[in-house]
Amino acid sequence: ELFITKVFDTPKPVKLLELMLQIGSNKNSIILDFYSGSATTAHAVMKLNSEDNGNRKFILVQLNEETNDKSEAYKEGYKNICEIGKERIRRAGKKIKEEFEKSNQQLELGEEQKEFTTDIGFKVFKIDSTNFKEWETSYDYLEKSIKQSAKGEYTTYKTERTELDLVYEIMLKQNFMLTEKLDIINTSEGNIYKVANGITYIFLNKVTTSIVDKIIELKREVQAEYGLENPTVILNEAYIDTGIKTNAIQNFKSNGITNIITV
């Protein structure tokens, strides 16, 4: 029904999973499914949340199993089961929201109108090796790093990884959950990542005086709103000139930021 064509052979019934959730969970439970398949569990969690105003969260785990090249799923462009699951969650969330709004419009005059508050967003992560070279101890990486250093081309991270890859690994190593709030502040010199409403700031591009001033400004805003003092600032060692680094550290410290880490 969601995909028009049959992209999955044996999807679980959404209503059955909803019933199981009603029996075995409360409105704030975390639902873990180690065999996600087509992501019916996510569909059921979002559907039930929309019906009882719940705040259940789901964690789905699925091996990157390839689809048969003769299957309808493969013909539709889904090369593995994970891709089917991700698209199913997107479509299910959209449908749940549309159904809620439709039922809300059909309320009788005088009945209370309700707002759609169900969170239908989700994040996707995959297991891989570290994004940072210092934490990678294989001989191949060590040999390659030495050659790059000799040419002045060395970076602390693997260049094939995205900046967001680095940010999430840093968050994990700083003991943040993957579901922690992450705000991205765009500047002309790169993105400043504000973690957990300002407990930590991450900046991985070239550090300049204006970037230091911007982080200090963000810190002051958070301090005024939440009373939070002395956040952690994480910078990329490869992009800090010695002179800038000394001045930046002094500027941070004089503005109440003493937890400065470089990676």
KEKE-3310 file (N, C-alpha, C; in steps of 0.2 Angstrom, whole numbers, plus 5000, padded with zeros to 4 digits):
npx = (5004:5010:5021:5016:5020:5026:5038:5043:5043:5037:5031:5028:5012:5005:4995:4996:5008:5006:4996:5004:5013:5004:5002:5014:5022:5025:5020:5032:5042:5057:5058:5065:5071:5079:5079:5075:5070:5057:5055:5043:5040:5045:5035:5023:5026:5026:5013:5005:5009:5004:4991:4989:4995:5008:5026:5035:5050:5060:5072:5080:5088:5097:5105:5115:5108:5107:5096:5087:5092:5082:5070:5055:5058:5072:5071:5064:5074:5079:5093:5096:5090:5090:5088:5075:5068:5071:5065:5052:5049:5049:5038:5028:5027:5024:5011:5004:5004:4996:4984:4980:4978:4967:4957:4956:4951:4938:4931:4917:4908:4913:4920:4936:4950:4965:4983:4996:5008:5017:5033:5040:5053:5069:5085:5099:5112:5127:5138:5155:5173:5184:5183:5194:5212:5221:5216:5216:5225:5231:5243:5244:5238:5246:5258:5254:5251:5263:5269:5261:5263:5276:5274:5266:5253:5245:5231:5220:5209:5200:5199:5189:5178:5163:5160:5150:5150:5162:5158:5148:5155:5164:5155:5150:5162:5163:5154:5140:5123:5117:5105:5105:5102:5107:5112:5116:5126:5127:5141:5151:5164:5163:5154:5147:5145:5133:5131:5119:5111:5122:5131:5143:5153:5158:5170:5177:5184:5196:5202:5198:5199:5186:5178:5181:5176:5162:5159:5160:5150:5139:5140:5138:5124:5118:5122:5115:5102:5101:5109:5121:5138:5155:5157:5162:5174:5178:5191:5199:5215:5223:5220:5224:5233:5249:5250:5237:5231:5236:5231:5218:5215:5218:5208:5196:5197:5197:5184:5177:5178:5186:5188:5195:5197:5207:5207)
npy = (4994:5006:5007:5005:4995:4978:4977:4970:4954:4948:4958:4963:4963:4979:4983:4972:4974:4986:4982:4974:4983:4991:4982:4979:4991:5008:5025:5032:5023:5014:5006:4992:4984:4971:4965:4972:4972:4977:4988:4989:4990:5003:5010:5006:5011:5025:5027:5022:5032:5043:5041:5040:5050:5048:5046:5037:5029:5023:5010:5003:4989:4982:4971:4974:4968:4962:4965:4954:4953:4951:4955:4965:4975:4978:4982:4994:5001:4999:4993:4986:4979:4988:5001:5000:5000:5012:5021:5017:5021:5035:5036:5031:5039:5051:5047:5044:5057:5064:5056:5059:5073:5073:5067:5076:5087:5082:5083:5087:5102:5113:5103:5099:5104:5096:5096:5090:5081:5071:5064:5061:5060:5053:5046:5039:5027:5019:5005:5006:5008:5019:5037:5044:5046:5045:5036:5025:5011:5003:4995:4999:5012:5019:5019:5026:5038:5043:5046:5056:5066:5070:5076:5087:5085:5079:5075:5074:5066:5054:5057:5053:5053:5062:5078:5078:5064:5064:5073:5066:5055:5061:5066:5053:5049:5059:5055:5057:5054:5047:5052:5064:5082:5092:5106:5115:5128:5139:5147:5158:5153:5140:5126:5128:5116:5114:5106:5097:5108:5117:5112:5107:5113:5111:5113:5111:5116:5128:5138:5154:5171:5177:5166:5161:5172:5170:5158:5161:5171:5163:5155:5164:5167:5155:5154:5165:5160:5147:5147:5140:5137:5137:5128:5114:5116:5110:5108:5107:5100:5100:5112:5123:5137:5141:5153:5158:5149:5151:5164:5161:5152:5160:5170:5162:5157:5169:5172:5163:5150:5135:5122:5115:5106:5097:5088)
npz = (5000:5004:4995:4982:4973:4976:4987:4997:5004:5016:5026:5042:5051:5054:5064:5072:5078:5084:5094:5102:5107:5114:5125:5130:5132:5138:5137:5136:5132:5125:5110:5104:5090:5084:5072:5059:5046:5035:5042:5050:5064:5067:5060:5067:5080:5078:5073:5084:5094:5088:5090:5104:5109:5113:5117:5113:5108:5094:5091:5077:5070:5057:5046:5032:5021:5004:4991:4980:4963:4954:4960:4964:4972:4970:4956:4958:4963:4976:4983:4994:5010:5020:5014:5009:5021:5027:5017:5019:5032:5030:5021:5029:5040:5034:5029:5041:5047:5037:5038:5052:5051:5042:5049:5059:5053:5050:5062:5072:5074:5087:5093:5101:5092:5088:5089:5078:5085:5085:5083:5068:5063:5060:5063:5054:5056:5053:5056:5057:5054:5064:5061:5063:5061:5071:5080:5073:5071:5062:5052:5038:5038:5047:5039:5028:5034:5038:5025:5020:5029:5027:5015:5018:5018:5028:5037:5052:5051:5041:5024:5016:5023:5030:5037:5046:5050:5058:5068:5075:5079:5088:5097:5103:5109:5118:5127:5124:5119:5103:5100:5105:5105:5091:5085:5071:5067:5054:5046:5037:5037:5040:5048:5065:5077:5089:5103:5113:5118:5120:5129:5123:5110:5093:5081:5066:5055:5048:5061:5066:5072:5071:5072:5085:5092:5088:5094:5108:5109:5106:5118:5128:5125:5128:5142:5147:5145:5150:5161:5160:5162:5157:5144:5134:5121:5105:5094:5078:5077:5066:5059:5065:5067:5075:5082:5081:5089:5102:5105:5104:5114:5125:5124:5124:5138:5145:5144:5151:5146:5148:5145:5133:5119:5107:5092)
capx = (5000:5014:5025:5012:5023:5027:5045:5045:5039:5033:5030:5023:5006:5006:4990:4998:5013:5003:4993:5010:5016:5000:5002:5021:5026:5021:5020:5039:5046:5061:5056:5071:5070:5085:5078:5070:5066:5054:5054:5036:5040:5045:5028:5018:5027:5023:5005:5002:5011:4999:4984:4988:5000:5014:5033:5039:5056:5062:5079:5080:5094:5096:5110:5115:5107:5106:5089:5088:5092:5076:5065:5052:5062:5078:5069:5062:5080:5081:5098:5097:5084:5090:5085:5068:5066:5072:5060:5046:5048:5048:5032:5023:5027:5020:5004:5001:5002:4990:4978:4979:4975:4961:4952:4955:4946:4931:4928:4911:4908:4913:4925:4942:4955:4971:4989:5000:5014:5021:5039:5041:5059:5074:5093:5102:5119:5130:5144:5161:5179:5184:5184:5200:5218:5225:5212:5216:5232:5233:5250:5243:5236:5252:5263:5251:5251:5270:5270:5257:5266:5282:5272:5262:5246:5242:5225:5219:5204:5200:5196:5183:5172:5160:5161:5145:5153:5167:5155:5145:5160:5166:5149:5150:5168:5162:5148:5133:5119:5116:5099:5106:5100:5113:5111:5121:5126:5131:5145:5155:5170:5161:5148:5149:5140:5131:5128:5115:5110:5127:5136:5149:5154:5163:5171:5182:5188:5201:5200:5200:5197:5179:5175:5182:5171:5156:5158:5160:5144:5134:5141:5134:5117:5116:5122:5109:5095:5100:5114:5126:5144:5161:5156:5168:5175:5182:5193:5203:5222:5226:5218:5225:5240:5251:5249:5230:5229:5238:5227:5211:5214:5217:5202:5191:5198:5195:5177:5174:5178:5193:5188:5197:5200:5209:5207)
capy = (5000:5012:5007:5003:4988:4974:4978:4966:4948:4946:4963:4961:4968:4985:4982:4967:4977:4991:4978:4972:4989:4993:4977:4978:4997:5014:5031:5034:5017:5014:5000:4990:4978:4969:4962:4977:4971:4983:4994:4989:4992:5010:5012:5005:5016:5032:5026:5022:5039:5048:5039:5041:5056:5045:5048:5031:5030:5016:5009:4997:4986:4978:4969:4977:4962:4965:4962:4950:4958:4950:4957:4971:4980:4979:4986:5000:5005:4997:4988:4982:4980:4995:5006:4999:5002:5020:5024:5015:5025:5041:5036:5029:5045:5056:5045:5045:5064:5065:5053:5063:5080:5072:5065:5082:5091:5080:5084:5091:5109:5113:5098:5102:5103:5094:5098:5084:5082:5065:5065:5056:5061:5048:5046:5033:5026:5012:5003:5007:5009:5026:5042:5048:5042:5044:5031:5019:5009:4998:4997:5003:5019:5022:5020:5031:5045:5046:5048:5062:5071:5072:5080:5092:5084:5075:5077:5069:5062:5051:5062:5051:5054:5068:5082:5075:5058:5066:5076:5061:5050:5065:5065:5047:5049:5063:5052:5060:5049:5048:5056:5071:5088:5094:5112:5117:5136:5140:5153:5159:5150:5133:5125:5126:5111:5115:5099:5097:5115:5122:5109:5107:5116:5107:5117:5107:5120:5133:5142:5161:5176:5178:5159:5161:5177:5168:5153:5165:5174:5157:5153:5169:5167:5149:5156:5169:5157:5141:5147:5135:5140:5133:5123:5111:5117:5105:5110:5102:5102:5101:5118:5129:5140:5141:5160:5159:5144:5154:5169:5158:5149:5165:5173:5157:5157:5175:5172:5157:5143:5132:5115:5116:5100:5097:5082)
capz = (5000:5004:4989:4976:4970:4982:4988:5003:5004:5022:5031:5048:5051:5059:5069:5077:5082:5089:5100:5106:5110:5119:5130:5133:5133:5140:5132:5135:5131:5119:5107:5101:5086:5081:5065:5057:5040:5031:5047:5052:5071:5067:5058:5073:5085:5076:5073:5091:5097:5085:5093:5111:5111:5116:5116:5112:5103:5092:5088:5073:5068:5051:5042:5025:5016:4997:4988:4974:4957:4950:4964:4963:4976:4966:4950:4960:4965:4983:4982:5000:5014:5024:5010:5009:5028:5027:5013:5022:5038:5028:5019:5034:5044:5030:5029:5048:5048:5033:5041:5058:5049:5039:5054:5063:5049:5050:5069:5073:5076:5094:5096:5101:5087:5091:5085:5077:5089:5084:5080:5063:5061:5062:5061:5052:5057:5051:5060:5053:5058:5066:5056:5064:5060:5077:5084:5069:5073:5057:5049:5032:5040:5049:5034:5024:5037:5037:5019:5019:5034:5023:5009:5021:5017:5033:5041:5058:5049:5034:5020:5013:5028:5030:5043:5051:5053:5063:5074:5079:5083:5094:5102:5106:5113:5124:5131:5122:5115:5096:5099:5108:5101:5088:5081:5066:5065:5048:5046:5030:5038:5041:5053:5072:5080:5096:5106:5119:5120:5122:5133:5119:5103:5089:5075:5063:5050:5051:5067:5065:5077:5071:5074:5092:5094:5087:5099:5114:5108:5108:5125:5132:5124:5132:5149:5149:5145:5154:5166:5159:5161:5155:5140:5131:5114:5102:5088:5074:5078:5059:5056:5070:5067:5082:5084:5082:5094:5108:5106:5104:5121:5130:5123:5127:5145:5148:5143:5155:5143:5150:5143:5126:5116:5100:5089)
cpx = (5004:5019:5022:5014:5025:5035:5048:5040:5035:5033:5026:5017:5006:5001:4992:5003:5011:5000:4999:5013:5011:5000:5009:5025:5022:5023:5028:5044:5051:5060:5062:5069:5076:5085:5073:5066:5064:5053:5046:5035:5040:5038:5023:5019:5025:5016:5002:5003:5006:4992:4983:4993:5006:5021:5038:5045:5057:5069:5079:5087:5093:5103:5109:5114:5104:5099:5091:5087:5086:5070:5062:5056:5068:5076:5067:5068:5083:5086:5099:5091:5084:5087:5077:5065:5066:5066:5053:5044:5046:5040:5026:5022:5022:5012:5001:4999:4996:4984:4975:4975:4968:4956:4951:4950:4939:4928:4922:4912:4908:4918:4932:4947:4962:4977:4993:5006:5019:5027:5040:5048:5064:5081:5095:5110:5121:5137:5150:5167:5179:5185:5191:5206:5221:5222:5213:5224:5234:5239:5249:5242:5242:5257:5260:5252:5258:5271:5267:5260:5272:5280:5267:5255:5242:5236:5223:5213:5204:5196:5190:5177:5169:5161:5156:5147:5158:5163:5151:5150:5163:5161:5149:5156:5168:5156:5141:5130:5118:5110:5099:5105:5107:5110:5117:5121:5130:5135:5149:5161:5169:5156:5151:5143:5139:5127:5125:5114:5116:5132:5143:5148:5159:5164:5178:5186:5193:5199:5203:5197:5189:5175:5175:5177:5164:5154:5157:5153:5138:5134:5137:5127:5114:5116:5117:5102:5095:5105:5120:5133:5150:5159:5162:5168:5180:5184:5198:5210:5225:5225:5219:5232:5242:5249:5241:5228:5230:5233:5220:5210:5214:5211:5196:5191:5196:5188:5174:5174:5185:5193:5189:5200:5202:5209:5211)
cpy = (5006:5013:5006:4996:4984:4973:4973:4960:4947:4952:4961:4966:4973:4985:4977:4970:4982:4988:4976:4978:4992:4989:4978:4985:5002:5019:5033:5029:5018:5007:4998:4984:4977:4966:4966:4976:4977:4989:4994:4992:5000:5013:5011:5010:5023:5032:5026:5029:5044:5047:5041:5046:5053:5048:5043:5032:5023:5016:5002:4995:4981:4977:4972:4972:4965:4961:4958:4954:4956:4952:4963:4977:4983:4984:4993:5004:5004:4991:4984:4983:4986:5000:5006:5001:5009:5023:5022:5019:5032:5041:5035:5036:5051:5054:5046:5052:5066:5063:5057:5070:5079:5071:5072:5087:5089:5080:5088:5098:5109:5108:5101:5099:5101:5095:5091:5085:5076:5066:5059:5057:5055:5049:5039:5032:5019:5011:5003:5008:5017:5030:5045:5043:5040:5038:5025:5017:5004:5000:5001:5010:5023:5024:5026:5038:5048:5049:5055:5067:5074:5077:5086:5091:5080:5078:5072:5065:5059:5055:5060:5051:5061:5072:5079:5068:5059:5069:5070:5056:5054:5065:5059:5047:5054:5061:5055:5054:5051:5052:5063:5077:5091:5100:5114:5125:5137:5147:5153:5155:5142:5132:5124:5122:5112:5109:5100:5104:5119:5119:5109:5110:5113:5112:5113:5110:5124:5138:5149:5165:5176:5172:5159:5166:5174:5162:5156:5168:5169:5155:5158:5169:5161:5151:5160:5165:5151:5142:5143:5138:5135:5127:5120:5114:5113:5107:5105:5104:5104:5108:5124:5131:5141:5148:5161:5155:5147:5159:5166:5155:5154:5169:5169:5158:5163:5176:5166:5151:5140:5125:5115:5109:5100:5090:5081)
cpz = (5000:4998:4983:4974:4977:4982:4993:5003:5010:5027:5036:5048:5056:5065:5074:5082:5087:5095:5105:5110:5116:5126:5134:5134:5136:5136:5131:5134:5125:5117:5103:5097:5082:5074:5061:5051:5036:5036:5050:5060:5071:5065:5064:5078:5084:5076:5080:5095:5094:5088:5100:5114:5115:5114:5115:5107:5100:5090:5084:5071:5062:5048:5035:5020:5009:4995:4982:4968:4953:4954:4962:4966:4972:4960:4952:4963:4972:4982:4989:5005:5018:5020:5009:5016:5029:5024:5016:5028:5036:5025:5024:5038:5040:5030:5036:5049:5043:5036:5047:5056:5045:5044:5058:5059:5049:5057:5068:5075:5084:5097:5096:5096:5090:5086:5084:5080:5088:5080:5075:5060:5063:5060:5059:5053:5055:5055:5055:5057:5059:5060:5057:5064:5066:5081:5079:5069:5068:5054:5042:5033:5043:5044:5029:5027:5037:5031:5018:5023:5030:5017:5012:5020:5022:5036:5047:5056:5042:5030:5016:5017:5028:5037:5049:5054:5058:5069:5078:5082:5089:5099:5106:5111:5119:5128:5130:5118:5108:5095:5102:5103:5098:5083:5077:5065:5059:5048:5039:5031:5040:5047:5060:5074:5087:5099:5112:5122:5122:5127:5130:5112:5099:5083:5072:5057:5053:5056:5066:5071:5077:5073:5082:5095:5094:5093:5106:5114:5110:5115:5129:5131:5128:5139:5151:5149:5150:5160:5166:5158:5159:5150:5137:5124:5111:5095:5084:5074:5071:5056:5061:5069:5074:5085:5086:5088:5101:5110:5107:5111:5126:5130:5126:5135:5148:5148:5146:5151:5144:5147:5135:5124:5109:5098:5082)
residu = (GLU:LEU:PHE:ILE:THR:LYS:VAL:PHE:ASP:THR:PRO:LYS:PRO:VAL:LYS:LEU:LEU:GLU:LEU:MET:LEU:GLN:ILE:GLY:SER:ASN:LYS:ASN:SER:ILE:ILE:LEU:ASP:PHE:TYR:SER:GLY:SER:ALA:THR:THR:ALA:HIS:ALA:VAL:MET:LYS:LEU:ASN:SER:GLU:ASP:ASN:GLY:ASN:ARG:LYS:PHE:ILE:LEU:VAL:GLN:LEU:ASN:GLU:GLU:THR:ASN:ASP:LYS:SER:GLU:ALA:TYR:LYS:GLU:GLY:TYR:LYS:ASN:ILE:CYS:GLU:ILE:GLY:LYS:GLU:ARG:ILE:ARG:ARG:ALA:GLY:LYS:LYS:ILE:LYS:GLU:GLU:PHE:GLU:LYS:SER:ASN:GLN:GLN:LEU:GLU:LEU:GLY:GLU:GLU:GLN:LYS:GLU:PHE:THR:THR:ASP:ILE:GLY:PHE:LYS:VAL:PHE:LYS:ILE:ASP:SER:THR:ASN:PHE:LYS:GLU:TRP:GLU:THR:SER:TYR:ASP:TYR:LEU:GLU:LYS:SER:ILE:LYS:GLN:SER:ALA:LYS:GLY:GLU:TYR:THR:THR:TYR:LYS:THR:GLU:ARG:THR:GLU:LEU:ASP:LEU:VAL:TYR:GLU:ILE:MET:LEU:LYS:GLN:ASN:PHE:MET:LEU:THR:GLU:LYS:LEU:ASP:ILE:ILE:ASN:THR:SER:GLU:GLY:ASN:ILE:TYR:LYS:VAL:ALA:ASN:GLY:ILE:THR:TYR:ILE:PHE:LEU:ASN:LYS:VAL:THR:THR:SER:ILE:VAL:ASP:LYS:ILE:ILE:GLU:LEU:LYS:ARG:GLU:VAL:GLN:ALA:GLU:TYR:GLY:LEU:GLU:ASN:PRO:THR:VAL:ILE:LEU:ASN:GLU:ALA:TYR:ILE:ASP:THR:GLY:ILE:LYS:THR:ASN:ALA:ILE:GLN:ASN:PHE:LYS:SER:ASN:GLY:ILE:THR:ASN:ILE:ILE:THR:VAL)
# end
